[in-house]
Amino acid sequence: MTVLLASARTEIAGYLSTLIYVYTLLIVVYIVTQLLFAFGVRPPYSRLTDAVLTFLRDVCEPYLRIFRRIIPMFGAFGISPIVAIIVLSLVGNVIVSL
């Protein structure tokens, strides 16, 4: 019984760790695309790119908005996405290690 619970806890921790890793990658891709747009790079319109960009915005923006309200921008760039990724990693490591 104890071995079964330990195995389940290990699998859940691995799943949660992977989920946090994927979400961090999505945030990085979203930030890179926003930087490219800020520098004037625009992909030609297609339904696929619009769907991908809409998905990234819908998934990443609610979490990033929390940090953008708290942390002011420094010049043209904000450090809130970096802080958001660091907080996500720290909270993920604490939860997974428990």
RAKAUR-V450557 format. One line per field, one symbol per residue. ss: DSSP state (H for helix, E for strand, C for the rest). burial: I if it has 16 or more other C-alpha atoms within 10 Angstrom, else O. A space follows every 10 residues. Layout:
BEGIN
ss=???
burial=???
END
This chain:
BEGIN
ss=CHHHHHHHHH HHHHHHHHHH HHHHHHHHHH HHHHHHHHCC CCCCCCHHHH HHHHHHHHHH HHHHHHHHHH CCCECCECCH HHHHHHHHHH HHHHHHHC
burial=OOOOOOOOOO OOIOOIIOOI IOIIOIIIOI IOIOOOOOOO OOOOOOOOOO OOIOOIIOOI OOOIOOIIOO OOOOOOOOOI IOOIIOOIIO OIOOOIOO
END
